[in-house]
Amino acid sequence: MKGDEGSVLVVDDNEVNRDLLARRLQRQGHTVSVAEDGFQALEMMRSAPFDLVLLDIMMPQMNGYQVLENLKADEKLRYIPVIMISAVDDIDSIVRCIELGAEDYLSKPFNPVLLKARISACLEKKRLRDQEQAYLRELAQEQEKSERLLLNILPLAIAERLKRGETTIADSFPDVTVMFADLVGFTKLSTHLSPAQLVELLNQIFSKFDELAERYGLEKIKTIGDAYMVVGGLPTPTTNHAEAIAEMALDIQATVAQMRTKGDQPLSIRIGIHTGPVEAGVIGIKKFTYDLWGDTVNTASRMESQGVPGGIQVTVATYERLRDQYVFEERGMIPVKGKGDMMTYLLLGRKG
């Protein structure tokens, strides 16, 4: 629709009136279609877009009131402006048309100048409404994009709390399971890769980890270089978080064992797991981060860094949760930085 021009549908059962009105509108630059009854008009409106409808009231089978009622009841058509045209010039008829949703009312025979002015006003309102709807659609798309980005950074439950206006999010969780997974020898391996190859490889690996985290209902916290941190049991507490982490750890182990670099070099992963209490919250104003703190996090990290290449090392706390369902090998007491000597176990697989 350009300027005052638009696509107009003329609905009148009188052929002379239709043709007269159509020619006049065409001379004003409008694209004009005609319908000889209400049924045809509704069918045409459902199959092609119109900017304005000029609708006669007195028609057989389906009068103008009925057409207007049907049009306004249709979600896809209800916003098309309608000017009612009738030889009947009484206040009751005008009021009824306006109550049914008509944009305007003209009496036959109509004044050409008044007709042009009324049509121009309706088309301008339609143009402004179309612009508003386009803006709202664009706004909705941008909001959806922003929400997707927010969910890529924060857990859904935390994102919802932020959207509700919470400014400080800090929670204590008495029982979660934390896992760190780190690629063995990746620093040395990366010296033989270009930056693009390095990023591509890490993206390939961590994307598979992300899929596993989603499959087992776990929350990825972050990646730090070639290390991956995930937790079970928050922000929505669960009872099977240790089992879910164990399943993901075993799947990670199997996945990485099958992967190769472009130079056909094998990859190896070292995994550490610990179960216990943590503090969790959102840090930052511009770049949000949902992170964990506490001894449980530090211990899980130590289980990974002082673990066995290719192995899954767990603490006694995690072992106690899983020993009935999984196969373990006792590694024994090992010195752990900041913790002293600790008994640890290696998760080997599922029982049965």
C-alpha positions in Angstrom: 0.0 0.0 0.0 1.6 3.3 -1.1 0.3 6.6 0.1 -3.5 6.8 -0.1 -3.7 3.9 -2.5 -4.9 0.5 -1.4 -6.6 -2.8 -2.3 -10.3 -2.3 -1.9 -13.2 -4.8 -2.1 -16.6 -3.4 -3.1 -19.5 -5.6 -2.0 -22.9 -4.7 -3.4 -25.7 -6.9 -5.0 -26.6 -4.1 -7.4 -24.4 -4.3 -10.5 -24.8 -0.6 -11.4 -23.7 0.5 -7.9 -20.7 -1.9 -7.9 -19.4 -0.7 -11.3 -20.0 3.0 -10.5 -18.1 2.7 -7.2 -15.4 0.5 -8.7 -14.6 2.9 -11.5 -14.5 5.9 -9.2 -12.1 4.1 -6.9 -9.9 3.0 -9.8 -9.6 6.6 -10.9 -8.3 7.5 -7.5 -5.5 4.9 -8.0 -6.9 2.0 -5.9 -6.8 -1.7 -6.9 -10.5 -2.7 -6.8 -12.2 -6.1 -6.6 -16.0 -6.6 -6.5 -18.3 -9.1 -4.9 -22.0 -9.4 -5.6 -23.0 -11.0 -2.3 -21.8 -11.6 1.2 -20.8 -15.2 0.7 -18.6 -14.3 -2.3 -17.1 -11.4 -0.3 -16.0 -13.6 2.6 -14.5 -16.2 0.3 -12.5 -13.5 -1.5 -11.3 -12.0 1.8 -10.1 -15.4 2.9 -8.1 -16.0 -0.3 -6.6 -12.5 -0.9 -5.5 -9.6 1.3 -7.5 -6.4 1.3 -6.8 -3.0 2.8 -10.5 -1.9 2.9 -14.0 -3.2 2.3 -16.9 -1.1 1.2 -19.9 -3.1 2.3 -23.6 -2.6 1.3 -26.0 -3.3 4.1 -29.1 -4.3 2.1 -28.3 -7.6 0.3 -30.2 -10.9 -0.1 -29.2 -14.2 1.5 -26.5 -12.5 3.7 -26.9 -8.8 4.5 -24.1 -6.5 5.4 -24.6 -6.9 9.1 -24.2 -10.6 8.9 -21.1 -10.2 6.7 -19.6 -7.8 9.2 -20.3 -10.2 12.1 -18.6 -13.1 10.2 -15.6 -10.9 9.3 -15.1 -9.6 12.8 -15.4 -13.2 14.2 -12.5 -14.4 12.0 -9.1 -13.9 13.6 -7.4 -13.4 10.2 -10.0 -11.0 8.8 -11.2 -9.0 11.8 -8.6 -6.2 11.4 -9.6 -5.3 7.8 -11.4 -1.9 8.1 -15.0 -1.8 6.8 -17.0 1.2 5.6 -20.7 0.4 5.6 -22.8 1.8 2.7 -26.6 2.0 2.7 -29.5 4.0 1.4 -30.9 3.8 4.9 -29.8 6.9 6.8 -30.9 6.4 10.4 -29.1 6.6 13.7 -30.0 3.1 14.7 -28.5 1.6 11.6 -25.3 3.7 12.1 -25.0 2.7 15.8 -25.5 -1.0 15.0 -22.8 -0.9 12.3 -20.3 0.8 14.7 -21.2 -1.7 17.5 -20.5 -4.6 15.1 -17.0 -3.2 14.4 -17.4 -1.0 11.2 -14.8 1.7 10.8 -17.2 4.2 9.2 -20.7 4.6 7.6 -21.8 6.3 4.4 -25.3 7.0 3.1 -26.3 6.6 -0.6 -26.0 8.6 -2.7 -22.6 9.5 -1.2 -20.7 12.7 -1.8 -17.5 11.9 -3.8 -15.3 14.2 -1.8 -16.6 12.7 1.4 -16.1 9.2 0.1 -12.5 9.9 -0.9 -11.8 11.5 2.5 -13.3 8.6 4.4 -11.4 6.0 2.3 -8.1 7.9 2.7 -8.6 8.0 6.5 -9.4 4.3 6.7 -6.4 3.4 4.6 -4.1 5.5 6.7 -5.4 3.8 9.9 -4.8 0.4 8.2 -1.3 1.4 7.1 -0.4 2.6 10.7 -1.9 -0.6 12.1 0.1 -2.7 9.7 3.3 -0.8 10.7 2.4 -1.4 14.4 1.8 -5.1 13.8 5.1 -5.4 11.9 6.9 -3.6 14.7 5.3 -5.9 17.3 6.2 -9.0 15.4 9.8 -7.8 15.1 9.8 -7.0 18.8 8.5 -10.5 19.6 11.2 -12.0 17.4 13.9 -10.0 19.2 12.4 -10.9 22.6 12.4 -14.6 21.6 16.0 -14.3 20.4 17.0 -12.6 23.7 15.3 -15.3 25.7 17.0 -18.0 23.8 20.4 -16.3 24.4 19.5 -16.0 28.1 18.7 -19.7 28.3 22.0 -20.5 26.7 23.7 -18.7 29.6 21.4 -19.5 32.6 19.2 -22.4 33.7 15.5 -21.9 32.8 14.4 -21.6 36.4 17.0 -18.9 37.1 16.2 -17.0 33.9 12.5 -17.0 34.9 13.4 -15.6 38.3 15.5 -12.8 36.7 12.6 -12.0 34.4 10.3 -11.7 37.4 12.6 -8.9 38.7 14.8 -10.7 41.2 18.1 -8.8 41.4 20.1 -11.1 43.8 20.0 -14.8 43.2 21.9 -16.9 45.7 20.8 -20.4 46.9 22.2 -23.2 49.0 21.8 -26.8 47.9 22.6 -29.4 50.5 23.0 -32.3 48.1 24.3 -32.1 44.5 26.8 -34.0 42.4 29.5 -32.0 40.6 31.6 -33.3 37.7 34.7 -31.9 35.9 35.9 -33.4 32.7 39.3 -32.4 31.2 40.9 -33.4 27.9 44.2 -35.1 28.6 47.3 -33.6 26.9 45.2 -31.1 25.1 47.6 -28.2 25.6 50.3 -30.1 23.8 47.9 -31.3 21.1 46.6 -27.8 20.5 50.1 -26.6 19.4 49.7 -28.7 16.2 46.3 -27.3 15.4 45.4 -23.9 13.8 43.0 -21.7 15.9 40.1 -22.6 13.6 40.9 -26.4 14.0 41.2 -26.0 17.7 37.8 -24.2 18.1 36.2 -26.7 15.7 37.4 -29.7 17.7 36.4 -28.2 21.1 33.0 -27.3 19.7 32.5 -30.8 18.4 33.5 -32.4 21.7 31.5 -30.0 24.0 28.4 -30.1 21.8 28.2 -33.8 22.4 28.7 -33.2 26.1 25.9 -30.6 26.0 23.6 -33.2 24.4 24.4 -35.7 27.1 23.8 -33.1 29.9 20.4 -32.4 28.4 19.6 -36.1 28.0 20.3 -36.7 31.7 18.6 -33.5 33.0 21.9 -32.0 34.2 23.0 -28.4 34.3 26.1 -27.4 32.4 27.8 -24.7 34.4 30.7 -23.6 32.2 33.7 -24.6 30.1 37.2 -23.4 31.1 39.6 -23.9 28.2 39.4 -27.6 27.5 37.6 -28.5 30.8 33.9 -29.0 31.2 31.9 -28.5 34.4 28.4 -29.9 34.9 26.2 -30.5 38.0 23.2 -32.6 38.9 20.6 -31.7 41.5 20.1 -28.0 40.9 18.6 -25.5 40.3 15.7 -27.9 40.7 16.6 -30.4 43.4 16.5 -34.1 42.3 17.2 -37.4 44.1 19.0 -39.2 41.3 21.7 -36.6 40.6 24.6 -38.9 41.4 23.3 -41.6 39.0 22.7 -39.1 36.2 26.2 -37.7 36.6 27.6 -41.3 36.5 25.7 -42.1 33.3 26.9 -38.9 31.7 30.5 -39.6 32.8 30.4 -43.1 31.3 28.9 -41.8 28.1 31.5 -39.1 27.9 34.3 -41.7 28.3 32.9 -43.8 25.5 32.3 -40.8 23.2 35.8 -39.4 23.6 37.3 -42.8 23.1 35.8 -43.0 19.6 36.9 -39.5 18.6 40.1 -38.5 16.6 41.7 -35.3 15.6 42.1 -34.4 11.9 45.6 -35.8 12.2 44.1 -39.1 13.5 45.4 -38.6 17.0 43.3 -40.3 19.7 41.7 -38.2 22.5 41.6 -39.0 26.2 39.4 -37.6 29.0 40.0 -37.4 32.7 36.9 -37.0 34.9 36.4 -36.2 38.6 33.2 -36.4 40.6 32.1 -35.4 44.1 28.8 -35.2 45.9 27.9 -32.7 48.6 26.5 -29.2 49.4 27.1 -26.1 47.3 26.2 -22.4 47.0 24.9 -21.3 43.7 24.0 -17.9 42.2 24.1 -15.4 39.4 27.1 -13.1 39.1 27.4 -10.1 36.9 25.3 -7.2 35.5 26.0 -7.2 31.7 27.3 -10.8 31.2 25.5 -13.1 33.5 27.2 -16.2 34.9 25.5 -18.9 36.9 28.2 -20.4 39.1 28.8 -22.7 42.0 31.0 -22.3 45.1 32.1 -24.4 48.0 34.2 -27.3 49.1 32.2 -29.7 46.9 33.2 -27.8 43.8 36.9 -27.7 44.8 37.0 -31.4 45.7 35.4 -32.4 42.4 38.0 -30.3 40.6 40.8 -32.0 42.5 39.3 -35.4 41.7 39.7 -34.5 38.0 43.1 -32.8 38.1 44.6 -35.6 40.2 42.7 -38.4 38.5 43.8 -41.1 36.0 44.0 -40.3 32.3 41.0 -42.0 30.7 39.5 -42.7 34.1 36.5 -41.5 36.2 37.7 -40.8 39.8 35.1 -40.3 42.5 35.1 -39.6 46.2 33.8 -41.8 49.0 30.6 -39.6 49.2 29.8 -40.4 45.5 30.9 -44.0 45.8 28.5 -44.6 48.6 25.6 -43.4 46.5 26.5 -45.5 43.5 28.2 -48.7 44.6 25.0 -50.8 44.4 24.4 -49.9 40.8 27.9 -49.4 39.3 31.2 -51.2 39.2 34.2 -49.5 41.0 37.8 -50.2 41.5 39.4 -48.9 44.7 42.2 -46.6 43.9 43.2 -46.1 47.5 44.4 -43.1 49.5 45.9 -40.3 47.4 47.2 -36.9 48.5 44.8 -34.2 47.5 45.9 -30.6 47.3 44.3 -28.6 50.1 42.5 -31.8 51.5 45.3 -34.2 52.6 45.0 -37.9 52.0 41.6 -39.0 50.6 40.2 -42.4 49.7 39.1 -42.5 46.0 37.5 -44.9 43.6 37.5 -45.3 39.8 34.1 -45.7 38.2 34.4 -48.6 35.7 30.9 -49.2 34.4 27.3 -50.2 35.1 26.4 -53.4 37.0 24.6 -56.1 35.0 
